[in-house]
């Protein structure tokens, strides 16, 4: 599963880790995050994320 980086603050969403602060369990692909999910660091929307190579 691909990691995604917030272009606003640099936070990297790692699907292997999930997002404990938002109740997203490990193993959740970025594409499977709820549409209203936001960056746990700065609050940016999913549209503000880009894939990490």
matplotlib code that plots the C-alpha trace (Angstrom):
import matplotlib.pyplot as plt

x = [0.0, 1.2, 2.0, 0.6, 2.1, 0.2, 1.4, 0.5, 2.5, 4.4, 2.6, 2.9, -0.1, 1.3, -1.4, 0.7, 0.3, -3.1, -4.2, -4.7, -5.9, -8.8, -9.5, -8.2, -6.8, -3.5, -4.0, -6.4, -5.4, -5.5, -8.2, -10.4, -10.2, -13.5, -14.1, -14.2, -10.9, -8.4, -4.7, -4.2, -1.5, -2.9, -6.5, -6.0, -8.4, -7.6, -7.3, -4.2, -2.3, 0.0, 1.5, 5.0, 7.4]
y = [0.0, 3.4, 6.2, 9.7, 13.1, 16.2, 19.0, 21.5, 20.3, 17.2, 14.6, 11.2, 8.8, 5.3, 2.6, 0.1, 2.3, 3.9, 7.0, 6.3, 9.8, 9.4, 5.8, 4.5, 1.0, -0.2, -1.7, 1.0, 2.1, 5.9, 5.3, 3.7, 6.6, 8.4, 11.3, 13.6, 12.4, 15.2, 15.4, 14.8, 17.4, 20.4, 19.5, 19.6, 17.6, 14.3, 16.3, 18.0, 14.7, 13.3, 9.8, 9.3, 7.6]
z = [0.0, -1.0, 1.5, 1.0, 2.2, 3.2, 0.9, 3.6, 6.6, 5.4, 7.5, 5.9, 6.1, 6.3, 5.8, 7.7, 10.8, 10.2, 12.1, 15.8, 16.5, 14.1, 14.9, 11.6, 12.1, 10.6, 7.2, 5.9, 2.4, 1.8, -0.8, 1.9, 4.3, 4.8, 2.5, 5.5, 6.9, 7.5, 8.3, 12.0, 12.2, 10.3, 9.4, 5.6, 3.5, 1.6, -1.6, -0.1, -0.1, -2.8, -3.2, -1.9, -4.3]

ax = plt.figure().add_subplot(projection="3d")
ax.plot(x, y, z, "-o")
ax.set_aspect("equal")
plt.show()
